[in-house]
Each structure stands twice: as structure tokens, then as C-alpha cells.
Amino acid sequence: MKMENPTPIQWQFSERAQQLQSSVIREILKVTVRPEVISFAGGLPSPATFPVERMRAAHDKVLSEQGRVALQYGTTDGYLPLREWIANSLSTDGARIHPEQVLMVSGSQQGLDLLAKVLIDEGSKVLVETPSYLGAIQAFSVYRPQFLSVPTDDHGLLPQEVAPLAKGARLLYALPNFQNPTGRTLSVERRLQLVEACASLGLPLIEDDPYGALSYRGEPLPKMLTMNPEGVIYMGSFSKVLTPGIRLGYVVAPVPLIRKLEQAKQAADLHTSQLTQMVVYEAIKDGFLNEHIPTIRKLYADQCQAMLAALQEYFPSSATWTRPEGGMFIWITLPKHIDAMQLLDEAIAQNVAFVPGAPFYANEIERNTLRLSFVTVPPEKIREGVQKLGALIANKL
């Protein structure tokens, strides 16, 4: 029976809730669902790469043979055979990773939240790249840190700039492979320098690596985790190599930190879907990714080249852009007087969307930057969309 004339509730949100903001990217994606929009906005893997039949067969096998286990609660740290597979895949002759160092999480975004929860207090210093991944900035911001931006150049983070900023810092967050948003890659030499710098400072280094397998040349660079397993926290995901809809990622770290993350996860969601973990293990355990990932690399490399060619043809010479060797993104720098947020409004009116660069900066925002993603757009539409953007930019010169 419904009450008559109930008193409206005056919601009293916590200070933390009051500072929450929507992701700029997620808001832009609401516009891009229109079929006429050419969207370079989302960091979405191409649906053409999703192994639907493989996942269907894995679901069928798990449910028919281990259904009662798969549909039950699981352990917080995750399905052991899958953690063993991850540990083996990351191990090298010089650095052995053990299953107890692996925590399964509900998408790597949960991993970021858990790491922030256990490592950051209000006012804690957190080092990030310039620019950095928006999702990490958003996850860390909930815990009110003091962001310190590490300078970068066309080859990524500058390791020599870490020490002057690191005193009292809780962590450094970096994406060394085909970085989101810039597409830049950290060289082997810089990786070694960065690991050594953080080790000498006692500074935890988070190596977020969702794109590492997507090298167009098929030759992934060495992981910083294997250079110093005791000082590097590695984050991986199945979103870019299988499908993002499964929301399955993992954190690899020294056991004391993993145990604390496990406690935080228990309070958050008890455990990641047991069914999902078992299905993913069934799908990949026999080497499927070795066959599947090269097809993703080929598709993305072709579409990247299509966008680079279109940029060369249609963008004014005063604009510059990165030339990624893998991953999903190209970073554009426009003349200083052009505000990419204003450009976005004009582009959407022309049925083209992208992500302005400003939200990717923790400090000292550069508003004349933007990110383009090419992996979900066919070459002919890439050309059309880039041509429209180029014309809009040229009108502002």
C-alpha cells in the first residue's frame, strides 16, 4: 500500500560523494550511440575482434561439466587455475611470479580503486604521467590525493624527473605500452631507469598494461614487473584481448600488498564472478590467445595507418600527432589558441566525436589537445571523419 504525501527525502551526500564527477568519456559516449556519428571517442575494442563462438563454447563446457561449482560463491583472490595461468604467462627465467601474487578483480578499474583504497590517504602525494589515463585519475581522486605530474616527451615519461617529486609520495602510476591517451611507448632503457629510480626511492610503481599485447610488430617490450617484482605492481586485463563485457582484470604484486587488497575487495564485492573466471580459463588455457591476438594486431595496425594517412592529408601543418606502434590511440596537439572542448561541440554538430585532452591532465591542463581512437571505425569512415575535423581546425587558424 503506497503512502500518501510522503515527506521528500533531503539526501545528505558525503563529502566524498559530493566531489564525484562523471567521466567525460562516458558522457561523450551517450552522444556517439547515434548511428550517424563517426566516433573516435571511446576507448572501446572493436567488436569484430570478439571471439563469440569461442566464448559460447567455453560457457557451454563449464556449465555442462562444472556448473554447480561455476555458479557458487568463489574465493576472493580468484579461481586458482586462472591465477596459475596468469603467473606462468608473466614469469621469466629471471623472475618467477607465483599464483599467490595474483588477485582477480572485476575489471582493472576495480584494481585501481582497490590500490587507491589501501595506499592513498587524503593529501597523499601520487605521481602520474603528463597526461595520464583518465580512469586512474578518476579512481584516485575519490581518496583526495595531491597529484604531482611527471614531465613527459614524445617517448613518454622522463625517469630523471621522478626523484625531485618523489619525497613522501605513495606511488607512481604509469602506462608504458601504447599509453592511453597518447599512444606513446616507454623504451627499454627508460623502463630500466624508471624501475631503478623507484627502487632507490622506495616508491611503489604501478605498471598498468592493458595494451601491451597489441604491438603491431608482435614484439612486446619487457615488463617492468620482471625487472623488480618486489617493487612493481602490475595490472593486466582481458578486456582488450578477449572482450570488455566480461569485466575481468588482475593485479600482480608482492604478497603483503595482495593480502591487503584482498581484504579491501572482500568489503567491496566478496569476489569476482566465478563463472566468468572459469569460462575465461577454459577459453584461453590451450593457447587460444596466441592465435587470436595477432588478428587484433593486424586489424588495429591497418586502421591506425588509415588514420595516420588521413591526418597527413587533411590536418593543417600546425597540428602534430603521435605515431603509435601499437594500441588504440593517437594524440593530437593543436595550435595553442584552439580549445578542443569547444572544437568538440562543432565536431558533434558535424556528426564526428572525439575526446578533448583536458581531462587527462591532473595538473596544468593543455586544452589544445585531443585523443582519437581508430579501432572501431572502418577506414572509409576514418577518412571522412578526419576530413571534417581537419576542416574545422583549419577554420580556426
N, C-alpha and C positions, 0 to 999 in steps of 0.2 A: 504494500500500500504506500503510495507516494505522499510525502509530506506536503502540506500546503504552505506557501510563502516562507520557505526556509531562509534563514539569515545567510547572505552571501559570505563565503569564507574569504578573509583577508590573508592571502598567502604571505607568510613571513619567510622569505628565502634566506639561506645562509649567506654570509659574505662571499664564500667560495662560489656559490651558485650565481650570485649577482654579477660576478666577473666573467662568467662563461659567455663565450661568443660562438656563433655558428661558423663553421668552416666556409671560407669564401668559395672554395671549390665546390662543396656540396650545394651551396646556394646557386652557383652558376649552372650546375648540372640540372637544376629544375627547369632552366630555360632550354637546355640542349635536348630535352626529350622530344621537342618538336621535330618531326621528320625533315622539314625543310632546312634545319640549321646544320651547317658544316661545323662540327665541334672538334676543335683542337684543345679542349679544356680538360677533360677528365684524364686522370692517370689510370685509365681502365685498360686491362689487357684485351686484345682482340678476341671476340667470341669465336672467331674462325679457328683459334688455337685450342679451344676447349675439347678435351678427349671424351666426348659424351658417351660413346659406346664402351670405352674402357671403364669409365666410372659406373655405368649401368651394370656391366658385368661384375665389377668388384662389389657393388652393393648386393647384387643377387647372390653371389657366392658367400659373402659374410653373413647375410641374413639367413640363408638356407643351411649353412654349416655351423655358424656360431651366433645365431640370432639372439638367444637368451643372454649371452654374455655382452653382445654389442648393445643391447637395449637396456642394460643395467647401469647403475652408477659406476664410475671408474675412479681410479686413484687421481689425486690432484696433480702429481708430477707427469702423468700421462701413460699411454699404452707402451709397455716395455719394448715389444718388438720394434715399434716405430722409433723409439728413443735410441735403441741399439743401432738401427739403420742410419739414423742421423749422425750418431757418434762415429760410426765406421766411415761414413762419407766425408767427414771433416778431418779425420785423423791422417797424419802424415808419418813418415819414418821418424821424424824428429819430435813430433808432438802427438801423443796419444790422447784422444778425447774419450771419456767414459760416459756411459748412459746416465749415471747419477749426476752428471754435469748438465743434463738437458732437461728443460722444463717446457712442456707443451702449453701453448697459450691460444686463446680464441682470436686469432689474427695477431699480427705483430703489433698492431695498435694497442692491444691489451698489454703486450710486453712492455711497451713504452710507458704505459700508465703504471704498471707494477714497479718498474725500475724507478720511476719518479716517486712513487709512494714510499719506497724503502730507502731511497738515497737522498731525497731533497727535503729540506726544511724551508720554511718561509725565510727569504733573504739569502738562501744558499747561492753561491756562485756556480753557474753552469756555463760551460764553454760550448759554443756552437759555431758552425761554419757560416760564412757570409757569401751568399744566402744559404739557408738551411731548409730542411724538409718541414713544411707547414704542419703536418700531423704531429711531429715531435714537439715543435714549439707550442702547439695547442695542448698536447698532453702534459708537458712540463709546466705550462703556465698555471694550471689549476693549483699547483703547490707553491706558487708565488716565489719563484727563484729570482735571482739577479742574473740576467743573461749577459754574457760577455762574448762579443763577436770576434772570432779568429779571422784575420785577413786571409784572402784567397787571391789567386790569379787564374790565368787561363788553364792551368794544370791542377787546380784545386787548392786545398788547404796548405798553408805555409807552416811547416813544422817548427821553424825557428821562432815563430810568433807566439807559440804556446806558453813558454816559460814566463814571459813578462806578465801574463794574465792569470797564471795558474795558482798563485798563492791562495790557499784556503778553499779552492774550488772542489766541488763534489764529483764532477765528472766532465768528460769531453765527449760530445756526440758527433759522429762523423759517418758519412756515406761515401766510401772510397770508390765504388764502382758505378759509373754512369749515373752520377748523382741526380737526385730529384731535388731541385728543379733544373739544374744546369746541364746535365748530361756529361759533366767532366769526370775524368778518371784520375785517381791518385797513382803516381808512378811507384814502382817497386822501391826505388831509392827513398822517396818521400814516406812510404809506408814504414820502412825501417827506421827512418829518422823520427817519425811520429811515435812509434812504439817505444823507441829508446827514450825520447823526451818524456813521455808519460810515465814510463817505468822509473826514471831517475827522480821524477817529482812525486811518485806515489799517487798518481792521478788515474782513476779508472777511466778506461777508454771504451766507449760503446761503438762497435763496428756494426752498423745496420746495413745488411746486404741482401735486399730483395731482388736486385737486378744482376747480381754477379754472374749468373749462368747465361745471361743474354748478350755475351760478347759476340759481335758479328763475325769475328775471326775464329771463334770457337776455342779460344785460348784464355781462360780466366786467369787473372793475376793472383798471386798467393794471398791468402787471407792473413790479416794481422793477428787473428786468433792463434794461428800456428807459430807466430813469432814470439808470443808471450802469453800462453794460456792462463797464467795466473793473474794477468793484469788487463786482459781484454775480455769484454763482454760481447758475445757475438749474437746477432739477431738474424734469423732466417725465416722464410715464408714459402708456402706452397701456392700463394696467390698468383704469382707471375709464371709459374711453370706447370701448374695444373689448372686451377680455377679459383678466382677470389671468393666465389659464393660459399665455399666450404669453410672459410674463416679459420684457417689453421696456420699457426706460426710456431716458432720455438725460440727460446733463449738458452744460450750456452754460456756458462760462467763457472767460476770456482764454487765448490760445493757449499761453503758457508753462505754465499750470496744466494745460491739456488734455494737453499732451505728457507731463507727469509722471504724470498719471492713466493715460494710455495705457500707460506703462511698467509701472505697478502692475497694470494689467489684463492685460498680457501674461503676467505671472507668475501671475496668478490663473486665467485660463481661455482665454488666447490671443485669443479673440474671442467675441462673442455670436452665436448661431445665424444663419448666413447665410440659411438657408431662411426662418426666421421674419421677418427683416427684409424680405426680398424680398416675402413674402406680405403683410405689413402695408402696404408701399408700394403694392402692386398694389390692395389693398382701399381705400386712402384717397386715392390720387393724383388722382382725378377729383371730389373734393368730397363724398365719402360722409359724412364726419363732420358736415358742415353739415346733412345730412338726419337723421342718426342721433341726434346729441346732444340735440336738442330732445325726442325721445321719452323719453330718460332723465330729462331735467329734469322733464318732466310727471309721470312715474311717481313720482319721488322727492319732488316737491313735494306730491303728493296724499298720499303715505304719511307725510310729515313732518306735514302738517296733521292727519292721523288720530291721530298720536301726541300732538301738542300738545293736541288736543281731549280725548283720553283722560286725559292728565296733569291738565288743568284739572278734569276731572270726578272723578277717583279719587285723586289725591295730596293729602295734607294741606297746608294753607296754610303750614305751617312749612318746606316744601320749596320750592326755587326751581330754575329751569331756564332754559337759553338758548333762543332762538328763531332758529334759523339761517335764512339767506336762500339757502342752497344746501348742497350736500354731502350727508353721510350720517349726521351725529351730533347728538345732544342731550346736554348735560352737566347733570347733576343735583347740586345741593348740598343735603344733608340737615342736620337739626339736629346740632350738634357731637358729641353723645354717641352717635350712631349710627355704627357701624363697617360700612362697605359690604362688607368681606370676610366678616364674619360674616353679614351680610344675604344674601350670595350663597349660602351653604350652605342657608339656609332657603328661598331662592327656587328653587334647583335641586330641593329636595325637593317643591316645588310645580310642577316642570317649567317653570320660567322661568329664563333665564340672561341675564346682563349682565356688563360688565367693571367691577370696582371701580376707583376713581380713583387709588389709591395708587401703582401702578407708573408712572404718567405724570409723577410728580414726581421731579426729580433731587435736590432737597433739600426739607426742611421739608414732609413728606408731610401731606396733608389726607385723612384716612381716611373722612371723611363725604361723599365724592364718588363718582360713578359715571358711566359712559358708556353711552348707549343708541344702538344703530343700528337704524334702522327700514326699511331699503331692501329687505330680503329677507323681510319679514313682511307678509302681507296685512292689510288694515285690521281685519277682524273678529278676527284673532289678536292684532294690536296692542292692541286694546281689552281682550281677555281677559287678556293678559299684564300690561298696565299696571294693570288692576283688582287682580290678585293681588299685584303689587308694592306698590300703594298700601295694601292691607290689612295686609301685613307691616310696612310702615313705621308705619302708624297704631298697631299693637300695641306699638310701641316708644316711643310718646310718653307 
